Amino acid sequence: MLTFVLLFNFLLAALCLMAAWQVWTLRRTLARVADVLTSAEQKTHRVLQGAPNSISRGQIGIYELRQQVQQLEPQLQQLQRVAELLQLGQLLWRQIPSQIPSQRRSPKRSRVKRG
């Protein structure tokens, strides 16, 4: 019976030692993961530190461009109307010769007497 108790105690101690070793290994792995994540967070923070200002400047720039486009819109519409009128004028100009009867004149031949 004493042998059984000692053997059982030894096995129990070995299992506890294995569990402690696994916990210690897991702790080291988690510490490394935490270090990597902390480093990544710091690098990300450094990279994105100026992002809010850049985003804000970009939004202001987009707003200003939209204002300029709105100011130029009437001029664009006027230019489109002028282009349409020019196209219409060109079309009419091409139509006019076909509407007017052609007046054919026979060229006068001048005879020069040589002598």
Secondary structure, DSSP 8 states (H G I E B T S, - for coil): -HHHHHHHHHHHHHHHHHHHHHHHHHHHHHHHHHHHHHHHHHHHHHHHTTHHHHHHHHHHHHHHHHHHHHHHHHHHHHHHHHHHHHHHHHHHHHHHHHHS---------------
